[in-house]
């Protein structure tokens, strides 16, 4: 199963809480714990990771906490995933490192996996933190690429 790690999911939850605040607002770990209902050690770990990756800026002192390093519209989901999990790669050979798989030199599907990985990475790069703060609409394309058919509401005879 292809799955984003729980810490990455939690990171996006925390960042979406921060993104809903007015720009430049300082958020504390305890405040984010109250908003997200995540445990304080988990929140602290995620905030430090995101700060090291340059997604957050850490502020020290009595009024310290964290702020987004850029506007939510400039932070991609791909950047968040990579900060928490490392490079986005569906298979070992998609990560780009040399000699990660013994089958690599003669693998008949390597280029296909790399193409799939590229599509996933591009989709995550196009999706921003700002978009994650808004609810989805029903007119989004489905996996098939087709939009859902409009729902028909039928009135009973005699009703208008």
N, C-alpha and C positions, 0 to 999 in steps of 0.2 A: 504494500500500500504506500502510495506517495502521500506524505503528511508533513505539515509544518509542525515543528516541535512546540510543546506547550509553552516554553519560555518565550518563543517568538510570538505566539498568539497573545500571551500576557503583555509582551512589550508593545504590541499594536494597541491593545486595550488601554494601557497606561498612556501611550502617546495620543490616542484619540481623546482621552480625558483632558490632556494638556492642550490639545489643539482647539478644544471648545472654549477655552479660557481666552480672555482678551490678549492680543499680541503683547509679548513682553512680560506676561504674568509669571511670577515665581511660584512654582509648585513644590511643596515639601513631600518627602516620602510618606510622612504620616497622613497628610491630606489626600494623597493618591491611594493610600491604604483604605481610607474611609470611603472614597469615591468608588474604588474598584472591588473592595472586599477581598483583596489578595493579601497574603501574609507579609508582614513587614520585611523579613529577611529576603523574600523573593523580590519584592519591590526594590529594595536596596541593591540587590545584585543586578537587576535589570537596568536600573538607573545608572549605575557605574559603568556597565557594559556600553550603554548608549552614549554616555558621556565620552568614554575613551574612543568611540567610533566617530565622534564629532556631530552626532545627531542632537545631543543635548549640551548645554553649557552649565557647568556646576558653579554655584555662587556660595561662598563661605560667609560665615558670620551669623549674627542673631536673626537677620532676615534672609538667611540663605535658603538654598533649595536648587531647583533646576528650571531652566527655560529651554524652549526649542531653539536650536542654533539657527534655523531658517524658518520661513513661513511654512505652514502645513502643506501648501501647494507645491513646495519645492523639495519635499522629502518623499521619495518613492518607497513603496512597500518593498521593492527589491533591495534597497539600501538597508532597510530595517532587518530583513531576513538575513542578509549577508553579515550585518553587525552582530547578530545573535548566534547564527548557525555557521557562518563561514560562507565560502563561495556557493552559489546556487548551482547544484549539479545533481541530476537525477541518477546518474551512474558514475562510477569511479572515473571512467575515461572522459566524462563530460567536465570534470573539474579542471582539466588542462594540465595536470601534473604528468611528468614522464613515468612510464613503467609502473602504473598503478594496477594494471591487470595483465596477467600472463597471456591472455588471448588477444590483447590489443593489436599486435602486429598483423594478425590474420583474421580479425573479427569482421564478419560480413555485415553486421548491423551497426557498427560504431558510428558511421556518418549519419545514420538515421537517428540514433540517440542524441547525437550532437545537435541535429536540427530540431528535435523535439525540445531539448534543453534550451536552445536559443529562443524558441517560441514562448516557453514558460517564463524565461528571464525577461523577455521583452514585454510580456503581459504585466509582470510585476513591476517593471520599470515605468510603465505607462500609468499605473494606478498610484495615486498619491494619498498621503495621510489625510489631506483635506477631504478627499472623496470617501474615505473610510468613516468619517464623522457624520455622513449623511445616510439616511436609509435608502435602500435600493428601490428602484421603481419597477413596475411590472413590465415596462416596455423594453427591457434589456434583451439582447439576443440570447437565445438558448445555446447550448453546446453545439447544436446542429448548425448554428449560424442564422437560424430563422427566428423571427419574432413570434411570440405566442399569438395564437388566433384570438381575435376579439371575443369576449364573452357575450353570448346572446341571452337576453332576459326575455322570456316569453310570458306574456300576460294571459291569464285565463279568459275564456269567453265571458263577455259581459264586463270585463275590467278594462280600464284604459290607462 
